[in-house]
Amino acid sequence: MIAEAALESAIQQLFTDIRFTDEPRGLYDPLRYMIAIGGKRIRPRLCLLTYGLFRDELTEEILGPATALEVFHTFTLIHDDMMDHSELRRGSETVWKRWSPDTAILSGDVMCIDSYRRLSAAPAAVLPEVLALFSKTAAEVCEGQQFDMEFESRTGVTMAEYMQMIGLKTGVLIACAAKMGALIAGAPAEVCDAIYDYGYLLGLAFQVADDYLDAYGDVKVFGKPIGGDILNGKKSWLTVRASEVDAPALEMALRTPVAAGKIDQVKAVYAATGVPEAARAEIARLSDEANARIEGILAPAAAARLREFADALIGRQF
């Protein structure tokens, strides 16, 4: 098993030393910019962690694919920010705002292509399975984003529909990262599947937490203006839950002009319908269910490492 300190050192080195093509700079500078502004590196970190549960050394066979996961995720952020009209990402200007929407489209495209190049470092014996997993996941992320956009113009989105959407948009890529590390390490199929389920449920918890922080987080920590989902008319776990309890009150609050305090009006409905408390309970439930998926499947020490990862990602905030 690979120690946590070694994994942390590898993550730091991977994204300090990462290189992209030099020219044309107008195409590749946004890639360097997005990597430089940082992030939690959740997906490559989880990929290296699950690999390290079964191996004692990190080699290029896992470092390349782990980097591919972050590069792909960053590509989705470039496009998502443009579709959401978000001007800040992690406290810095988004690519479309700093350069242009056209640049955001093209730089995002080449970043997606670059992720497949890095993925090809996976061992030949498992490369077809790795590519199939990654390609299926990439399509599902796009499907989730499409549902997310369609929900903006819909009323009456059910919680089941919403959870399916975030499962596609967020859950599957974290699940892919978790399974990919175990797969490349040569873990048995049933173990890989359990680890995938763990990652999927943890991804759901992470997205519900992100929805919660959009309304109740600290902008200095969250890296984006608070209330962006409300202003952009996006469905979130909070709006879906509030609609289930008191749809008329929520709809009236959402029609409030921005200048009249739309965010405060919507949050008042959240408070009246018990949404903050319900969201925190759901985050805890999903996290617990994620941990339960690996109990009895992994060795106790390995399961403990994944519980620690979940706690670091979710538990301490809620």
C-alpha positions as CSV (number, residue, x, y, z in Angstrom):
1,M,0.0,0.0,0.0
2,I,1.3,3.5,-0.9
3,A,1.5,6.0,1.9
4,E,-0.6,9.1,1.9
5,A,2.5,11.4,1.9
6,A,3.8,9.7,-1.3
7,L,0.4,10.2,-3.0
8,E,0.3,13.9,-2.0
9,S,3.9,14.4,-3.3
10,A,2.9,12.8,-6.6
11,I,-0.1,15.0,-7.0
12,Q,1.9,18.1,-6.4
13,Q,4.6,17.1,-8.9
14,L,2.1,16.0,-11.6
15,F,0.5,19.4,-11.8
16,T,3.6,21.4,-11.2
17,D,5.4,19.6,-14.0
18,I,2.5,19.2,-16.4
19,R,3.2,20.4,-20.0
20,F,1.1,21.3,-22.9
21,T,2.0,22.2,-26.5
22,D,3.6,25.6,-26.8
23,E,2.0,27.0,-30.0
24,P,-0.4,28.5,-30.9
25,R,-0.3,30.1,-27.5
26,G,-3.8,31.4,-27.9
27,L,-5.0,27.8,-27.9
28,Y,-2.8,26.4,-25.2
29,D,-2.4,29.2,-22.7
30,P,-5.9,28.7,-21.4
31,L,-5.0,25.1,-20.6
32,R,-2.0,26.2,-18.6
33,Y,-4.0,28.9,-16.9
34,M,-6.8,26.5,-15.8
35,I,-4.3,24.0,-14.4
36,A,-2.4,26.8,-12.6
37,I,-5.4,28.2,-10.8
38,G,-5.6,24.9,-9.0
39,G,-8.4,22.9,-7.5
40,K,-8.8,20.0,-5.1
41,R,-7.5,17.4,-7.7
42,I,-10.2,15.1,-6.3
43,R,-10.2,12.7,-9.3
44,P,-6.5,12.1,-9.8
45,R,-6.0,11.9,-6.1
46,L,-8.7,9.2,-5.8
47,C,-7.3,7.4,-8.8
48,L,-3.8,7.2,-7.3
49,L,-5.3,6.3,-3.9
50,T,-7.2,3.3,-5.2
51,Y,-4.2,2.2,-7.3
52,G,-2.1,2.5,-4.2
53,L,-4.3,0.2,-2.2
54,F,-3.0,-2.7,-4.4
55,R,0.5,-1.6,-5.4
56,D,3.6,-0.3,-3.6
57,E,4.9,2.1,-6.2
58,L,3.6,4.8,-8.6
59,T,4.7,4.5,-12.2
60,E,3.7,6.1,-15.5
61,E,1.1,3.4,-16.0
62,I,-1.1,5.2,-13.4
63,L,0.4,8.7,-13.4
64,G,-0.6,9.4,-17.0
65,P,-4.3,8.2,-16.6
66,A,-4.6,10.0,-13.3
67,T,-3.5,13.2,-15.0
68,A,-5.9,12.5,-17.8
69,L,-8.8,12.6,-15.4
70,E,-8.0,16.1,-14.2
71,V,-7.3,17.4,-17.7
72,F,-10.7,16.0,-18.8
73,H,-12.5,17.5,-15.7
74,T,-10.8,20.8,-16.4
75,F,-12.1,20.7,-20.0
76,T,-15.6,20.3,-18.7
77,L,-15.2,23.3,-16.4
78,I,-14.1,25.5,-19.3
79,H,-17.3,24.7,-21.2
80,D,-19.5,24.7,-18.1
81,D,-18.4,28.1,-17.1
82,M,-19.4,29.5,-20.5
83,M,-22.8,27.7,-20.5
84,D,-23.5,29.0,-17.0
85,H,-22.2,32.5,-17.7
86,S,-19.9,32.2,-14.7
87,E,-17.2,34.9,-14.6
88,L,-15.2,33.4,-11.7
89,R,-13.7,30.0,-11.2
90,R,-11.7,29.4,-7.9
91,G,-11.5,33.1,-7.5
92,S,-10.0,33.8,-11.0
93,E,-11.6,34.9,-14.2
94,T,-13.0,32.0,-16.3
95,V,-11.5,31.3,-19.7
96,W,-14.4,32.7,-21.7
97,K,-14.3,35.9,-19.7
98,R,-10.5,36.3,-19.8
99,W,-10.1,35.4,-23.5
100,S,-13.4,34.8,-25.4
101,P,-16.2,32.3,-25.8
102,D,-14.7,31.1,-29.0
103,T,-11.3,30.4,-27.3
104,A,-13.1,28.6,-24.5
105,I,-14.8,26.3,-27.0
106,L,-11.6,25.5,-28.9
107,S,-9.3,25.3,-25.9
108,G,-11.8,23.0,-24.1
109,D,-11.9,20.8,-27.2
110,V,-8.1,20.4,-27.3
111,M,-8.0,19.7,-23.6
112,C,-10.4,16.9,-24.0
113,I,-8.2,15.4,-26.8
114,D,-5.2,15.8,-24.6
115,S,-6.8,13.7,-21.9
116,Y,-7.1,10.7,-24.2
117,R,-3.4,11.1,-25.1
118,R,-2.4,10.9,-21.5
119,L,-4.8,8.0,-20.9
120,S,-2.9,5.9,-23.4
121,A,-0.1,5.3,-20.8
122,A,-2.3,2.7,-19.2
123,P,-0.9,-0.9,-19.5
124,A,-1.8,-2.6,-22.8
125,A,-3.5,-5.5,-20.9
126,V,-6.2,-3.2,-19.5
127,L,-6.1,-0.3,-22.0
128,P,-9.2,-1.4,-23.9
129,E,-11.2,-1.6,-20.6
130,V,-9.8,1.7,-19.4
131,L,-10.7,3.4,-22.7
132,A,-14.2,1.9,-22.6
133,L,-14.7,3.1,-19.0
134,F,-13.4,6.6,-19.8
135,S,-15.3,7.0,-23.0
136,K,-18.6,5.9,-21.5
137,T,-18.0,8.3,-18.6
138,A,-17.2,11.2,-20.9
139,A,-20.5,10.7,-22.8
140,E,-22.4,10.4,-19.5
141,V,-20.9,13.7,-18.3
142,C,-22.2,15.4,-21.4
143,E,-25.6,13.8,-20.9
144,G,-25.7,15.1,-17.4
145,Q,-24.8,18.6,-18.6
146,Q,-27.6,18.5,-21.1
147,F,-30.2,17.5,-18.5
148,D,-28.9,20.2,-16.3
149,M,-29.5,22.8,-19.0
150,E,-32.9,21.5,-19.8
151,F,-33.9,21.6,-16.2
152,E,-33.3,25.4,-16.1
153,S,-36.4,25.9,-18.2
154,R,-38.6,23.3,-16.5
155,T,-40.8,23.4,-13.4
156,G,-41.6,20.4,-11.5
157,V,-38.2,18.6,-11.7
158,T,-38.4,15.6,-9.4
159,M,-35.7,14.6,-6.9
160,A,-35.3,11.3,-8.8
161,E,-34.6,13.2,-12.0
162,Y,-32.3,15.6,-10.2
163,M,-30.3,12.8,-8.6
164,Q,-30.0,11.0,-12.0
165,M,-28.7,14.2,-13.5
166,I,-26.0,14.8,-10.9
167,G,-25.1,11.1,-11.1
168,L,-24.2,11.7,-14.7
169,K,-22.7,15.2,-14.4
170,T,-20.6,14.6,-11.3
171,G,-20.9,11.1,-9.9
172,V,-19.7,9.0,-12.9
173,L,-16.4,10.8,-13.3
174,I,-15.5,10.4,-9.6
175,A,-16.6,6.8,-9.9
176,C,-14.5,6.4,-13.0
177,A,-11.4,7.8,-11.2
178,A,-11.9,5.4,-8.3
179,K,-12.4,2.3,-10.5
180,M,-9.6,3.3,-12.9
181,G,-6.9,3.2,-10.2
182,A,-8.1,-0.3,-9.0
183,L,-8.4,-1.6,-12.6
184,I,-4.9,-0.5,-13.6
185,A,-3.5,-2.0,-10.4
186,G,-5.1,-5.4,-11.3
187,A,-7.7,-5.6,-8.6
188,P,-10.5,-8.2,-9.1
189,A,-13.6,-7.2,-11.0
190,E,-15.9,-7.4,-8.0
191,V,-13.5,-5.1,-6.0
192,C,-13.4,-2.6,-9.0
193,D,-17.2,-2.6,-9.1
194,A,-17.5,-1.9,-5.4
195,I,-15.0,0.9,-5.6
196,Y,-16.9,2.4,-8.6
197,D,-20.1,2.4,-6.4
198,Y,-18.2,4.1,-3.6
199,G,-17.0,6.8,-6.0
200,Y,-20.4,7.3,-7.5
201,L,-22.1,7.8,-4.1
202,L,-19.3,10.0,-2.9
203,G,-19.8,12.0,-6.1
204,L,-23.5,12.5,-5.3
205,A,-22.6,13.7,-1.8
206,F,-20.0,16.0,-3.2
207,Q,-22.5,17.6,-5.7
208,V,-25.2,18.1,-3.0
209,A,-22.5,19.7,-0.9
210,D,-21.6,21.9,-3.8
211,D,-25.2,22.9,-4.2
212,Y,-25.4,23.7,-0.5
213,L,-22.2,25.8,-0.5
214,D,-23.5,27.8,-3.6
215,A,-26.1,29.2,-1.2
216,Y,-24.4,29.0,2.2
217,G,-20.6,29.0,1.5
218,D,-17.9,31.6,1.9
219,V,-17.0,33.1,-1.4
220,K,-13.3,33.2,-0.4
221,V,-13.4,29.5,0.1
222,F,-16.0,28.5,-2.5
223,G,-14.2,30.5,-5.2
224,K,-17.4,31.6,-6.9
225,P,-20.0,34.3,-6.1
226,I,-22.6,32.9,-3.6
227,G,-26.1,32.4,-5.0
228,G,-25.0,31.9,-8.6
229,D,-27.3,28.9,-9.1
230,I,-30.2,31.0,-7.9
231,L,-29.4,33.9,-10.1
232,N,-28.9,31.6,-13.2
233,G,-32.1,29.7,-12.6
234,K,-30.3,26.5,-12.2
235,K,-32.0,23.6,-10.5
236,S,-30.1,22.4,-7.4
237,W,-30.8,19.9,-4.7
238,L,-32.0,22.8,-2.6
239,T,-34.5,24.2,-5.1
240,V,-35.9,20.7,-5.8
241,R,-36.3,20.0,-2.1
242,A,-38.0,23.4,-1.5
243,S,-40.3,22.8,-4.4
244,E,-41.4,19.5,-2.9
245,V,-42.3,21.2,0.3
246,D,-43.8,24.6,-0.9
247,A,-43.6,25.0,-4.6
248,P,-45.7,28.2,-4.7
249,A,-43.5,30.0,-2.2
250,L,-40.4,29.0,-4.1
251,E,-41.8,30.0,-7.5
252,M,-42.7,33.5,-6.1
253,A,-39.2,33.9,-4.6
254,L,-37.6,32.9,-7.9
255,R,-39.5,35.6,-9.7
256,T,-38.1,38.3,-7.4
257,P,-35.9,40.7,-9.3
258,V,-32.2,40.6,-8.5
259,A,-32.3,44.2,-7.4
260,A,-35.0,43.4,-4.9
261,G,-32.9,40.7,-3.2
262,K,-33.7,37.5,-5.1
263,I,-31.0,35.5,-3.3
264,D,-32.2,36.5,0.1
265,Q,-35.9,35.8,-0.8
266,V,-35.0,32.3,-2.1
267,K,-32.9,31.5,1.0
268,A,-35.8,32.6,3.2
269,V,-37.9,29.9,1.5
270,Y,-35.1,27.4,2.1
271,A,-35.1,28.3,5.8
272,A,-38.9,28.1,6.1
273,T,-39.0,24.6,4.4
274,G,-36.0,23.2,6.3
275,V,-33.9,22.8,3.3
276,P,-30.4,23.5,4.8
277,E,-30.9,20.8,7.5
278,A,-32.3,18.3,4.9
279,A,-29.3,19.0,2.6
280,R,-26.8,18.3,5.4
281,A,-28.6,15.1,6.3
282,E,-28.6,14.0,2.7
283,I,-24.8,14.7,2.4
284,A,-24.2,12.6,5.5
285,R,-26.5,9.8,4.2
286,L,-24.8,9.5,0.8
287,S,-21.3,9.6,2.4
288,D,-22.3,6.8,4.8
289,E,-23.7,4.8,1.9
290,A,-20.5,5.2,-0.1
291,N,-18.4,3.9,2.8
292,A,-20.8,1.0,3.3
293,R,-20.2,-0.2,-0.3
294,I,-16.6,-1.1,0.4
295,E,-17.1,-2.7,3.8
296,G,-16.3,-6.4,3.7
297,I,-15.0,-6.0,0.1
298,L,-11.7,-4.4,0.9
299,A,-9.2,-5.2,3.6
300,P,-9.8,-3.2,6.7
301,A,-6.8,-1.0,6.2
302,A,-7.8,-0.2,2.6
303,A,-11.4,0.5,3.6
304,A,-10.1,2.9,6.3
305,R,-8.1,4.8,3.7
306,L,-11.2,5.3,1.5
307,R,-13.3,6.4,4.6
308,E,-10.6,8.9,5.4
309,F,-10.8,10.3,1.8
310,A,-14.5,10.6,2.0
311,D,-14.2,12.4,5.4
312,A,-11.6,14.8,4.1
313,L,-13.7,15.6,1.0
314,I,-17.2,15.8,2.6
315,G,-17.4,15.0,6.3
316,R,-15.5,17.9,7.9
317,Q,-17.6,20.6,6.1
318,F,-21.0,19.2,7.3
